[in-house]
Structures are given as C-alpha cells and as structure tokens.
Amino acid sequence: MSHQCMLCDVLIRMTAIINEIRLPFEKKLDAILREIASCMRVDKASIMLRTGRSSLRVVASTNPDIVGMLQRLSDNTPSTWVIRNKKPLSTDLATMYEVIPRRFSHYRGEAFYIVPIINRKKAIGVISVTDRIGDDRFTPEDRQTLLTFAGHIITAIDNNRLATSLSKSHAVLKRQNKELARLEHLRTELFNMLIHDLKGPLSEIVAHLDILSYMLHSEPLTYIETAKSACDTMQRMVSNLLDIARMEEGELQLIYEPLSPRELIKEAIARLLVSGKAKELSLIEQYPEYDIPSIAGDRDLLLRVLQNLLSNAIQYSPHGATITIGCQSSHDKHIEFFVQDAGPGVPEAYQNAIFEKYTRFHPKSDGRVYSVGLGLAFCKMVVSAHGGSIGVQSNGVNGSKFYFILPCDRSQHQSVKFHRR
C-alpha cells in the first residue's frame, strides 16, 4: 500500500474517533495518538496541551505513566521551545537552535520530531514522536505527515470545546427552565387565588346595591343601577379569567340544556340595559320571520359570550348610536348569533388576532384600542367547545359585526372537561 493510501486510511479512522460522541475527550486523544504512532512507526509518542498560561500537561502518551505530568513553559525543553516559537523541532534543528533535549534513559533512539498544535494563530500544544522503528531518522515525508495529524487534533480539540460549551449552556438552560417553571407555578397559584378571592367582595357589593335599590328612588337610583352594571362587568371579567384558566387545563365539561336563541339574546340585553341607557344607545333586536330552532348548550357560558360581545359594542359605539343584536338559522343545522355596532371598526389586519388572549392594539394613526384583552378569547374558547366558530366582519371604518355560529346538532360539539367552582 502506498504512503498516500495509508495516510488516507489513518485520517478516516481518526475522523471516526473524533466523531464518536460517546468517547471521552482524553480517550479520543489516546486513540488518535496510537494511530499516529502506528503510522509514523514509532514506539513512543505523546500529546501535550497548554494548561493555563504557565505549563504544558501530558494528555495522551504511549507511556501511560507520564500522562498528567506537567512541564513549565519557562523550562528550556524542546516542547516549550516549540510552543514559544510555533515551529516544528527535530534532532538536527535542536542543535542549530541550541535547544538541549531532555532525554530519559528509556529512550532508545536519538531522533525525535515535535510539531506545534496551532489554533487561531496560538500554539496550544505539541505532538512529539521518538524511538523510530528501523532507521533512527524522520524523513521530510514523515514530518509533513505529522503536521497533517496536528490539524486533525485541532478538530478534536475544537469539537471538545464546542461540546463542553454546549453542555454548560444546556445545564444553564435546564436550571433556568426549572426556575421559570417554579415561578410560573407560583404565578398561576397566586393568580387563581386572587381571582377566586375577588368573587366574594364583588358578591357582597352587588348584594348591598340590590338592597339600596329598593330603598332609593329617582336620581339616586340611577347611580345605584350604574354601579350594579359596573359590578356585573367586573364579575364577568373575573369569571372569564377563571374559566379561561380551566379551559386551558383541558377541564371543560359543558352543562347542556335546551336553549331558545331568542331568550338568550333578550336576557343578555336585560343585563346590559343600564350600560346602554347611560350612553343613550338604541338596542335593536333582529330575528327572522320563521321559527328559530332551539339549540343544546351551556346556558351560563353562552349567555356570557353574548354579554361580552354586547358589552364591547356598547363600549366602542358613540353616544346615541344604534346597536343591533339578533340571530338567524340555516336550514335547521346552524344558528348564527350576531352583534352589529356603530363603533370605529376593526382593521382587517387585526380581525383574527383580537380573539387571542391578552391581545390589545393601539394604532398610532387613530389612537383607538381594539380588543378587550380576555373577553374575546373567552368567547372563542366557549364557542369552539360547542363545535362552533366565531369571527368579525368590518371594513375597519364603519362599525363591526361580531358573530358566532353554533350547530344545532349536539353531536358536533367538542368533548372537553370543565368543572365550575
């Protein structure tokens, strides 16, 4: 076999050693060194790497007894000379440069060859070979071969440095993720506790406002009704927060009952009548001339969907405007509920995003705010759980029509668990 073919085979085996991810770094260097010693036909070889700024350490050797030994860079040795000068050194060059080799009694031959391992223009180690089998000398071809091997060792060192860096980064990320998970758990627990505890004080406020409404008349009663309306909005927001958290945990179990679309709409209007009157809005109901089929659904959740949509319409419609709320059916298979407002409209770019949780938009051009943060996200979750769809139609200028479509057939509803507290 020619020298070139043998060299190619050795380089292939060295590459396989470098890429063996289960092999520790120093085991890789030991395996690479044995390939080098075999190819160079020497009995003794070693790899030394810099450790810190002041010394070299033997990391691999054909003599296991010297692995781990340190050599100070201040010593006048062939290896330290190679590190300082970043040049190869051989027996003849040592005499020329007046470098006195430190020879041990176990060396049989006089010939040696040491090459630097250079990475990014910095000498980071050396490879040395000695005790040549046969002729006690290294040919120019031998010397070029050892320089080639030094390049492969650099690859192994770079791979190890990268693997070490990745391992440290992975460990840091793992610790950070664990801490984030802990903080997220604490945040969720605190969030649920606060929201749940808000229901008690709100219920008391509403109860006392009810009592006051029976005791007062004329103008003071208007303030009481306005306060009750605000409390109703707050209670609905609290319920939305709690229910969204439960839905995201996959615990939605709809409580089905037969529902009249017309009665649902009328009840939603009745609950927000005070808010509408405060802005002198006209709330118009719109139904088809034919009989509307009933649907099976969760009355409380669907009523809150209608209230959220109507509350948004009241909020964004100008003083004295008209809001239309109604429904229509399609061949007894689907019921479409809708709320048409006279507000500023929703630009097309935002019409999908407004149904996502915590989404709010403040376009600089007009200063308007789109979405209410959680209300529409709650609506989307409830409608989806009923097997329906929700959306908005708007040209972004002249009002918006929010709608949701529900199947009349309960079998099309999703099976999701939900436990109310």
C-alpha positions as CSV (number, residue, x, y, z in Angstrom):
1,M,0.0,0.0,0.0
2,S,1.3,3.4,-0.9
3,H,2.1,6.0,1.7
4,Q,-0.8,8.3,0.5
5,C,-3.3,5.4,0.7
6,M,-2.1,4.5,4.2
7,L,-2.3,8.2,5.2
8,C,-5.9,8.4,3.9
9,D,-6.9,5.3,5.9
10,V,-5.4,6.7,9.1
11,L,-7.2,10.1,8.6
12,I,-10.5,8.3,8.0
13,R,-10.1,6.3,11.3
14,M,-9.0,9.5,13.1
15,T,-12.1,11.3,11.9
16,A,-14.3,8.4,13.1
17,I,-12.6,8.6,16.5
18,I,-13.2,12.4,16.7
19,N,-16.9,12.0,15.8
20,E,-17.6,9.2,18.4
21,I,-19.8,11.2,20.7
22,R,-19.7,8.6,23.5
23,L,-15.9,8.6,23.8
24,P,-14.5,11.0,26.4
25,F,-12.1,13.6,25.1
26,E,-8.9,12.2,26.6
27,K,-9.8,8.7,25.3
28,K,-10.2,10.2,21.9
29,L,-6.7,11.8,22.1
30,D,-5.2,8.5,23.3
31,A,-6.8,6.6,20.3
32,I,-5.7,9.3,17.9
33,L,-2.1,9.1,19.3
34,R,-1.9,5.4,18.8
35,E,-3.0,5.8,15.2
36,I,-0.2,8.4,14.8
37,A,2.4,6.2,16.4
38,S,1.5,3.3,14.2
39,C,1.5,5.4,11.0
40,M,4.8,7.1,12.0
41,R,6.3,3.7,13.0
42,V,7.5,4.9,16.4
43,D,7.5,3.3,19.8
44,K,7.0,6.5,21.8
45,A,4.7,9.4,21.2
46,S,2.8,12.0,23.3
47,I,0.4,14.9,23.1
48,M,0.8,17.8,25.4
49,L,-1.7,20.7,25.8
50,R,-1.3,24.0,27.5
51,T,-3.0,24.2,30.9
52,G,-3.4,27.8,32.0
53,R,-0.6,30.2,31.0
54,S,2.4,28.7,32.6
55,S,2.6,24.9,31.8
56,L,2.0,22.0,29.5
57,R,0.3,18.8,30.5
58,V,0.7,15.4,29.0
59,V,-2.9,14.4,28.0
60,A,-2.0,11.3,26.0
61,S,1.1,9.1,25.7
62,T,2.2,5.7,24.6
63,N,3.7,5.5,28.1
64,P,0.6,5.8,30.5
65,D,2.9,6.5,33.5
66,I,3.6,10.0,32.3
67,V,0.0,11.1,31.5
68,G,-0.9,14.0,33.7
69,M,2.7,15.2,34.1
70,L,3.3,19.0,33.9
71,Q,6.1,20.9,32.3
72,R,6.6,24.6,33.0
73,L,6.7,26.8,29.9
74,S,9.7,28.6,31.5
75,D,11.8,25.4,31.2
76,N,14.3,25.1,28.4
77,T,12.9,22.0,26.8
78,P,12.2,21.1,23.1
79,S,8.4,21.1,23.8
80,T,8.5,24.6,25.4
81,W,10.7,25.9,22.6
82,V,8.1,24.7,20.0
83,I,5.3,26.4,22.0
84,R,7.2,29.7,22.2
85,N,8.4,29.7,18.6
86,K,5.4,28.0,17.0
87,K,7.8,26.0,14.8
88,P,8.5,22.2,14.4
89,L,11.7,20.9,16.1
90,S,13.8,17.9,15.2
91,T,17.1,16.5,16.3
92,D,19.2,18.4,13.8
93,L,17.3,21.7,14.4
94,A,17.7,21.3,18.1
95,T,21.5,21.5,17.6
96,M,21.1,24.5,15.4
97,Y,18.9,26.4,17.8
98,E,20.9,25.3,20.8
99,V,18.0,23.6,22.3
100,I,19.2,20.8,24.6
101,P,16.8,17.8,24.5
102,R,15.9,16.4,27.9
103,R,16.4,12.8,27.2
104,F,15.3,10.0,29.5
105,S,17.1,6.6,29.9
106,H,14.1,4.7,28.4
107,Y,14.5,6.4,25.0
108,R,16.4,4.1,22.7
109,G,17.0,6.4,19.7
110,E,18.3,9.9,19.2
111,A,15.8,11.1,16.5
112,F,12.8,13.0,17.6
113,Y,10.3,15.3,16.0
114,I,8.0,17.7,17.7
115,V,5.3,19.8,16.0
116,P,3.1,22.6,17.4
117,I,-0.7,22.3,17.6
118,I,-1.7,25.8,16.4
119,N,-5.3,27.0,16.7
120,R,-6.3,30.6,15.7
121,K,-2.6,31.6,15.5
122,K,-1.9,30.4,19.0
123,A,0.2,27.4,20.0
124,I,-2.0,25.3,22.3
125,G,0.0,22.2,22.5
126,V,2.6,19.8,20.8
127,I,2.8,16.4,19.4
128,S,6.1,14.6,19.8
129,V,7.4,11.3,18.4
130,T,10.6,9.4,19.0
131,D,12.2,5.9,19.0
132,R,11.6,5.4,15.3
133,I,11.4,1.7,14.4
134,G,14.0,0.9,11.8
135,D,16.1,3.9,10.7
136,D,16.6,6.4,13.5
137,R,15.5,9.4,11.5
138,F,12.4,11.2,10.2
139,T,12.2,11.9,6.5
140,P,10.6,15.1,5.1
141,E,7.6,13.0,4.2
142,D,7.3,11.8,7.8
143,R,7.5,15.3,9.1
144,Q,4.7,16.5,6.7
145,T,2.5,13.6,7.8
146,L,2.9,14.6,11.5
147,L,1.9,18.2,10.6
148,T,-1.2,16.8,8.9
149,F,-2.1,14.9,12.0
150,A,-1.7,18.0,14.1
151,G,-4.6,19.6,12.1
152,H,-6.9,16.7,12.9
153,I,-6.1,17.1,16.6
154,I,-7.1,20.7,16.4
155,T,-10.5,19.4,15.1
156,A,-10.9,17.1,18.0
157,I,-10.0,20.0,20.4
158,D,-12.5,22.4,18.8
159,N,-15.2,19.7,18.9
160,N,-14.5,19.1,22.6
161,R,-14.5,22.8,23.3
162,L,-17.9,23.2,21.5
163,A,-19.3,20.1,23.2
164,T,-18.2,21.5,26.6
165,S,-19.7,24.9,25.8
166,L,-23.0,23.3,24.7
167,S,-23.1,21.1,27.8
168,K,-22.6,24.1,30.1
169,S,-25.3,26.1,28.1
170,H,-27.7,23.1,28.3
171,A,-27.1,22.9,32.1
172,V,-27.7,26.6,32.5
173,L,-30.9,26.5,30.4
174,K,-32.1,23.5,32.3
175,R,-31.6,25.3,35.6
176,Q,-33.3,28.4,34.2
177,N,-36.2,26.4,32.8
178,K,-36.7,24.7,36.1
179,E,-36.7,28.1,37.9
180,L,-39.1,29.5,35.3
181,A,-41.4,26.5,35.8
182,R,-41.4,27.1,39.5
183,L,-42.1,30.8,39.1
184,E,-44.9,30.1,36.6
185,H,-46.4,27.6,39.0
186,L,-46.3,30.2,41.8
187,R,-47.7,32.9,39.5
188,T,-50.6,30.6,38.4
189,E,-51.4,29.7,42.0
190,L,-51.3,33.4,43.1
191,F,-53.4,34.4,40.0
192,N,-56.1,31.8,40.7
193,M,-56.2,32.6,44.4
194,L,-56.5,36.4,43.8
195,I,-59.2,36.0,41.1
196,H,-61.1,33.5,43.2
197,D,-61.0,35.7,46.2
198,L,-62.3,38.7,44.2
199,K,-65.6,36.9,43.8
200,G,-66.5,37.2,47.5
201,P,-66.2,41.0,47.9
202,L,-67.9,41.6,44.5
203,S,-70.9,39.5,45.5
204,E,-71.2,41.5,48.7
205,I,-71.1,44.8,46.8
206,V,-73.8,43.6,44.4
207,A,-76.0,42.3,47.3
208,H,-75.8,45.7,49.1
209,L,-76.5,47.6,45.9
210,D,-79.6,45.4,45.5
211,I,-80.8,46.4,49.0
212,L,-80.1,50.1,48.3
213,S,-82.1,49.9,45.0
214,Y,-85.2,49.0,47.0
215,M,-84.7,51.9,49.4
216,L,-83.9,54.7,47.0
217,H,-85.9,56.3,44.2
218,S,-85.5,58.7,41.3
219,E,-82.0,60.2,40.7
220,P,-80.0,58.2,43.4
221,L,-81.4,55.0,41.9
222,T,-79.7,55.8,38.6
223,Y,-76.3,55.8,40.4
224,I,-77.1,52.5,42.0
225,E,-78.0,50.9,38.7
226,T,-74.8,52.2,37.1
227,A,-72.8,50.8,40.0
228,K,-74.6,47.4,39.7
229,S,-73.8,47.4,36.0
230,A,-70.1,48.0,36.7
231,C,-70.1,45.2,39.2
232,D,-71.7,42.9,36.8
233,T,-69.0,43.7,34.2
234,M,-66.3,43.1,36.9
235,Q,-67.9,39.8,37.9
236,R,-68.0,38.7,34.2
237,M,-64.3,39.6,33.8
238,V,-63.4,37.6,36.9
239,S,-65.4,34.6,35.7
240,N,-63.7,34.9,32.3
241,L,-60.2,34.8,33.9
242,L,-61.1,31.7,36.0
243,D,-62.8,29.9,33.1
244,I,-60.0,30.6,30.6
245,A,-57.5,29.1,33.1
246,R,-59.7,26.0,33.5
247,M,-60.3,25.6,29.7
248,E,-56.5,25.8,29.1
249,E,-56.1,22.9,31.6
250,G,-58.5,20.9,29.4
251,E,-61.2,20.7,32.1
252,L,-64.3,21.8,30.2
253,Q,-67.5,19.9,30.7
254,L,-70.4,21.6,29.2
255,I,-73.7,21.5,31.1
256,Y,-76.2,21.0,28.3
257,E,-79.8,22.1,28.3
258,P,-82.3,23.1,25.6
259,L,-81.9,26.8,24.8
260,S,-84.0,29.3,23.0
261,P,-81.8,31.7,21.0
262,R,-84.3,34.5,21.3
263,E,-84.5,34.2,25.1
264,L,-80.7,34.1,25.4
265,I,-80.5,37.4,23.4
266,K,-83.2,39.1,25.5
267,E,-81.5,38.1,28.8
268,A,-78.1,39.4,27.6
269,I,-79.8,42.8,26.6
270,A,-81.6,42.9,30.0
271,R,-78.3,42.5,31.9
272,L,-76.7,45.4,30.0
273,L,-79.6,47.7,29.6
274,V,-78.3,50.1,32.2
275,S,-75.0,50.4,30.4
276,G,-76.8,51.1,27.1
277,K,-79.0,53.7,28.6
278,A,-76.0,55.6,30.1
279,K,-74.8,56.3,26.6
280,E,-78.4,56.7,25.2
281,L,-77.9,53.8,22.8
282,S,-80.7,52.1,21.0
283,L,-80.6,48.3,21.3
284,I,-82.5,46.7,18.4
285,E,-83.3,43.0,18.3
286,Q,-83.4,41.3,14.9
287,Y,-84.9,37.9,14.3
288,P,-86.1,36.0,11.2
289,E,-89.8,35.7,10.4
290,Y,-89.7,32.0,10.6
291,D,-89.4,30.0,13.9
292,I,-85.9,29.7,15.2
293,P,-85.0,26.1,16.3
294,S,-83.7,25.6,19.8
295,I,-80.1,24.5,20.5
296,A,-78.4,22.4,23.2
297,G,-75.7,24.2,25.0
298,D,-74.3,25.5,28.3
299,R,-76.6,28.4,29.1
300,D,-74.3,30.3,31.5
301,L,-71.3,30.2,29.2
302,L,-73.2,31.1,26.0
303,L,-75.0,33.9,27.8
304,R,-71.7,35.3,28.9
305,V,-70.5,35.1,25.3
306,L,-73.4,37.3,24.2
307,Q,-72.8,39.7,27.1
308,N,-69.1,40.1,26.2
309,L,-70.0,40.9,22.6
310,L,-72.8,43.3,23.5
311,S,-70.6,44.9,26.2
312,N,-67.9,45.6,23.6
313,A,-70.4,47.0,21.2
314,I,-71.7,49.4,23.9
315,Q,-68.1,50.4,24.9
316,Y,-67.0,51.2,21.3
317,S,-70.2,52.7,19.9
318,P,-70.5,56.5,20.0
319,H,-73.1,58.3,22.2
320,G,-76.7,57.9,20.9
321,A,-75.8,55.2,18.3
322,T,-77.8,52.1,17.4
323,I,-76.7,48.5,18.2
324,T,-78.4,45.5,16.5
325,I,-78.3,42.1,18.2
326,G,-80.1,39.1,16.8
327,C,-79.8,35.6,15.3
328,Q,-80.7,33.6,12.2
329,S,-80.7,29.9,11.2
330,S,-79.5,28.0,8.2
331,H,-81.7,25.0,7.3
332,D,-82.1,24.0,10.9
333,K,-78.4,23.0,11.0
334,H,-76.7,26.1,12.4
335,I,-77.7,29.1,14.4
336,E,-75.8,32.4,13.9
337,F,-75.8,35.0,16.6
338,F,-74.6,38.5,15.8
339,V,-74.0,41.9,17.3
340,Q,-73.7,44.9,14.9
341,D,-72.2,48.0,16.5
342,A,-71.6,51.6,15.2
343,G,-68.0,51.8,16.5
344,P,-64.8,52.6,14.7
345,G,-64.5,49.1,13.1
346,V,-61.7,46.6,13.3
347,P,-59.0,46.7,10.6
348,E,-58.6,43.5,8.6
349,A,-55.0,43.0,9.9
350,Y,-56.4,42.6,13.5
351,Q,-59.5,40.6,12.8
352,N,-58.0,37.2,13.8
353,A,-55.6,38.4,16.4
354,I,-58.3,40.1,18.6
355,F,-59.6,36.6,19.6
356,E,-56.2,35.7,21.2
357,K,-55.6,36.1,24.9
358,Y,-54.2,39.5,26.2
359,T,-54.2,41.0,22.7
360,R,-54.7,44.8,22.5
361,F,-53.9,47.1,19.7
362,H,-53.3,50.9,19.8
363,P,-52.8,52.0,16.2
364,K,-50.9,55.3,16.2
365,S,-52.9,56.7,13.3
366,D,-56.2,57.0,15.2
367,G,-55.4,56.2,18.8
368,R,-58.2,53.6,19.1
369,V,-58.0,50.4,21.1
370,Y,-59.0,47.1,19.6
371,S,-59.9,44.0,21.7
372,V,-60.7,43.8,25.4
373,G,-57.9,41.5,26.4
374,L,-59.7,38.4,27.6
375,G,-63.3,38.7,26.7
376,L,-63.0,37.7,23.1
377,A,-60.5,34.9,24.0
378,F,-63.1,33.5,26.4
379,C,-65.8,33.8,23.7
380,K,-63.6,31.9,21.2
381,M,-62.9,29.1,23.7
382,V,-66.6,28.6,24.6
383,V,-67.8,28.7,21.0
384,S,-65.1,26.2,20.0
385,A,-66.1,23.9,22.8
386,H,-69.7,24.0,21.4
387,G,-68.3,23.0,18.0
388,G,-68.9,26.4,16.5
389,S,-66.9,29.3,15.0
390,I,-66.5,33.0,15.8
391,G,-65.4,36.0,13.8
392,V,-65.9,39.6,12.9
393,Q,-66.9,41.4,9.7
394,S,-65.7,45.0,9.4
395,N,-64.2,47.4,6.8
396,G,-62.2,49.0,9.6
397,V,-64.1,52.2,9.4
398,N,-67.9,51.9,9.7
399,G,-68.7,49.6,12.7
400,S,-68.2,45.9,13.2
401,K,-70.4,42.8,13.1
402,F,-69.3,40.2,15.6
403,Y,-70.9,36.8,15.1
404,F,-70.7,33.2,16.2
405,I,-72.2,30.1,14.7
406,L,-73.3,27.1,16.6
407,P,-74.5,23.7,15.3
408,C,-78.0,22.6,16.2
409,D,-76.8,19.0,16.5
410,R,-75.1,18.5,19.8
411,S,-73.1,15.6,18.4
412,Q,-70.9,18.2,16.7
413,H,-69.8,19.7,20.0
414,Q,-66.3,19.0,21.3
415,S,-65.8,16.7,24.2
416,V,-63.9,18.9,26.7
417,K,-64.0,18.7,30.5
418,F,-64.8,21.7,32.6
419,H,-65.5,21.9,36.4
420,R,-67.0,25.0,37.8
421,R,-66.0,26.0,41.3
